[in-house]
Amino acid sequence: MAQMNEKEILSDELCDKLCILAREKSKELGIDISFAVSDRHGLPRVYRRYGDALD
């Protein structure tokens, strides 16, 4: 079985940090965004929508 490098694991904490950074960037740019994080296999881990994005 292939070994998985610990750096390749998308933890809940890392996903939360990525969402926080995306929200900060959204505010900085003054635009509403939707934001998704997928793992290395393309499986969704988290999805967030800020403001009126996609309305």
N, CA and C atoms as an extended XYZ file, in Angstrom:
165
Properties=species:S:1:pos:R:3:atomname:S:1:resname:S:1:resid:I:1 pbc="F F F"
N         0.848       -1.181        0.000 N   MET     1
C         0.000        0.000        0.000 CA  MET     1
C         0.894        1.245        0.000 C   MET     1
N         0.497        2.247       -0.761 N   ALA     2
C         1.283        3.478       -0.858 CA  ALA     2
C         1.194        4.267        0.445 C   ALA     2
N         2.327        4.828        0.827 N   GLN     3
C         2.348        5.663        2.023 CA  GLN     3
C         1.889        7.072        1.663 C   GLN     3
N         1.187        7.691        2.587 N   MET     4
C         0.714        9.053        2.366 CA  MET     4
C         1.546       10.006        3.207 C   MET     4
N         2.072       11.008        2.560 N   ASN     5
C         2.833       12.040        3.234 CA  ASN     5
C         1.880       12.874        4.071 C   ASN     5
N         2.249       13.148        5.315 N   GLU     6
C         1.392       13.929        6.216 CA  GLU     6
C         1.058       15.299        5.639 C   GLU     6
N         1.935       15.872        4.821 N   LYS     7
C         1.690       17.182        4.220 CA  LYS     7
C         0.591       17.122        3.161 C   LYS     7
N         0.258       15.918        2.677 N   GLU     8
C        -0.756       15.772        1.646 CA  GLU     8
C        -2.170       15.695        2.221 C   GLU     8
N        -2.300       15.620        3.525 N   ILE     9
C        -3.605       15.462        4.149 CA  ILE     9
C        -4.243       16.831        4.377 C   ILE     9
N        -5.466       16.977        3.884 N   LEU    10
C        -6.209       18.218        4.102 CA  LEU    10
C        -7.031       18.063        5.373 C   LEU    10
N        -6.501       18.537        6.460 N   SER    11
C        -7.207       18.462        7.738 CA  SER    11
C        -8.322       19.500        7.779 C   SER    11
N        -9.233       19.324        8.724 N   ASP    12
C       -10.292       20.313        8.910 CA  ASP    12
C        -9.696       21.672        9.254 C   ASP    12
N        -8.633       21.666       10.045 N   GLU    13
C        -7.989       22.925       10.436 CA  GLU    13
C        -7.402       23.635        9.224 C   GLU    13
N        -6.766       22.892        8.335 N   LEU    14
C        -6.188       23.496        7.139 CA  LEU    14
C        -7.291       24.044        6.233 C   LEU    14
N        -8.372       23.301        6.069 N   CYS    15
C        -9.500       23.783        5.264 CA  CYS    15
C       -10.071       25.072        5.852 C   CYS    15
N       -10.177       25.131        7.182 N   ASP    16
C       -10.670       26.350        7.841 CA  ASP    16
C        -9.741       27.529        7.574 C   ASP    16
N        -8.429       27.301        7.637 N   LYS    17
C        -7.463       28.371        7.372 CA  LYS    17
C        -7.581       28.864        5.931 C   LYS    17
N        -7.745       27.936        4.992 N   LEU    18
C        -7.889       28.317        3.589 CA  LEU    18
C        -9.151       29.158        3.378 C   LEU    18
N       -10.231       28.797        4.055 N   CYS    19
C       -11.479       29.562        3.948 CA  CYS    19
C       -11.321       30.955        4.540 C   CYS    19
N       -10.620       31.054        5.652 N   ILE    20
C       -10.374       32.365        6.270 CA  ILE    20
C        -9.574       33.250        5.323 C   ILE    20
N        -8.529       32.688        4.713 N   LEU    21
C        -7.713       33.461        3.769 CA  LEU    21
C        -8.519       33.886        2.550 C   LEU    21
N        -9.389       33.010        2.053 N   ALA    22
C       -10.220       33.361        0.901 CA  ALA    22
C       -11.185       34.482        1.264 C   ALA    22
N       -11.761       34.416        2.458 N   ARG    23
C       -12.687       35.475        2.894 CA  ARG    23
C       -11.958       36.814        3.037 C   ARG    23
N       -10.755       36.796        3.612 N   GLU    24
C        -9.973       38.025        3.746 CA  GLU    24
C        -9.656       38.622        2.376 C   GLU    24
N        -9.277       37.777        1.425 N   LYS    25
C        -8.957       38.255        0.078 CA  LYS    25
C       -10.205       38.819       -0.600 C   LYS    25
N       -11.345       38.163       -0.383 N   SER    26
C       -12.607       38.641       -0.929 CA  SER    26
C       -12.917       40.049       -0.424 C   SER    26
N       -12.747       40.241        0.878 N   LYS    27
C       -12.987       41.568        1.466 CA  LYS    27
C       -12.001       42.595        0.923 C   LYS    27
N       -10.732       42.191        0.803 N   GLU    28
C        -9.696       43.087        0.289 CA  GLU    28
C       -10.023       43.557       -1.124 C   GLU    28
N       -10.507       42.626       -1.958 N   LEU    29
C       -10.829       42.962       -3.344 CA  LEU    29
C       -12.199       43.607       -3.488 C   LEU    29
N       -13.028       43.506       -2.442 N   GLY    30
C       -14.344       44.094       -2.489 CA  GLY    30
C       -15.329       43.325       -3.357 C   GLY    30
N       -15.139       42.018       -3.472 N   ILE    31
C       -16.041       41.204       -4.278 CA  ILE    31
C       -16.550       40.016       -3.455 C   ILE    31
N       -17.735       39.541       -3.812 N   ASP    32
C       -18.275       38.338       -3.198 CA  ASP    32
C       -17.785       37.127       -3.990 C   ASP    32
N       -17.453       36.057       -3.286 N   ILE    33
C       -16.935       34.870       -3.960 CA  ILE    33
C       -17.575       33.608       -3.403 C   ILE    33
N       -17.490       32.551       -4.189 N   SER    34
C       -17.746       31.215       -3.677 CA  SER    34
C       -16.396       30.507       -3.720 C   SER    34
N       -16.176       29.587       -2.790 N   PHE    35
C       -14.857       29.016       -2.599 CA  PHE    35
C       -14.993       27.540       -2.256 C   PHE    35
N       -14.259       26.688       -2.959 N   ALA    36
C       -14.305       25.251       -2.697 CA  ALA    36
C       -12.883       24.710       -2.537 C   ALA    36
N       -12.756       23.700       -1.686 N   VAL    37
C       -11.470       23.009       -1.486 CA  VAL    37
C       -11.697       21.530       -1.781 C   VAL    37
N       -10.844       20.971       -2.619 N   SER    38
C       -10.893       19.546       -2.937 CA  SER    38
C        -9.581       18.899       -2.542 C   SER    38
N        -9.626       17.598       -2.252 N   ASP    39
C        -8.390       16.888       -1.934 CA  ASP    39
C        -7.663       16.497       -3.222 C   ASP    39
N        -6.559       15.818       -3.101 N   ARG    40
C        -5.738       15.508       -4.274 CA  ARG    40
C        -6.417       14.543       -5.233 C   ARG    40
N        -7.496       13.911       -4.796 N   HIS    41
C        -8.258       13.008       -5.651 CA  HIS    41
C        -9.454       13.708       -6.287 C   HIS    41
N        -9.618       14.996       -6.009 N   GLY    42
C       -10.714       15.762       -6.559 CA  GLY    42
C       -12.003       15.659       -5.762 C   GLY    42
N       -11.926       15.049       -4.594 N   LEU    43
C       -13.116       14.927       -3.750 CA  LEU    43
C       -13.317       16.206       -2.947 C   LEU    43
N       -14.541       16.715       -2.909 N   PRO    44
C       -14.787       17.964       -2.185 CA  PRO    44
C       -14.581       17.815       -0.682 C   PRO    44
N       -13.934       18.810       -0.099 N   ARG    45
C       -13.714       18.839        1.354 CA  ARG    45
C       -14.538       19.920        2.021 C   ARG    45
N       -14.649       21.088        1.360 N   VAL    46
C       -15.386       22.199        1.951 CA  VAL    46
C       -15.838       23.138        0.841 C   VAL    46
N       -16.965       23.795        1.079 N   TYR    47
C       -17.475       24.805        0.154 CA  TYR    47
C       -17.999       25.970        0.984 C   TYR    47
N       -17.670       27.167        0.585 N   ARG    48
C       -18.161       28.370        1.264 CA  ARG    48
C       -18.615       29.380        0.209 C   ARG    48
N       -19.590       30.153        0.584 N   ARG    49
C       -20.068       31.239       -0.274 CA  ARG    49
C       -20.096       32.496        0.581 C   ARG    49
N       -19.465       33.545        0.086 N   TYR    50
C       -19.385       34.807        0.830 CA  TYR    50
C       -20.199       35.867        0.105 C   TYR    50
N       -21.054       36.543        0.851 N   GLY    51
C       -21.874       37.609        0.277 CA  GLY    51
C       -22.922       37.066       -0.648 C   GLY    51
N       -23.162       37.773       -1.730 N   ASP    52
C       -24.200       37.409       -2.688 CA  ASP    52
C       -23.653       36.647       -3.893 C   ASP    52
N       -22.498       36.029       -3.754 N   ALA    53
C       -21.917       35.276       -4.865 CA  ALA    53
C       -22.897       34.188       -5.313 C   ALA    53
N       -23.066       34.067       -6.592 N   LEU    54
C       -23.919       33.063       -7.226 CA  LEU    54
C       -25.414       33.290       -7.016 C   LEU    54
N       -25.806       34.459       -6.581 N   ASP    55
C       -27.243       34.755       -6.445 CA  ASP    55
C       -27.809       35.236       -7.749 C   ASP    55
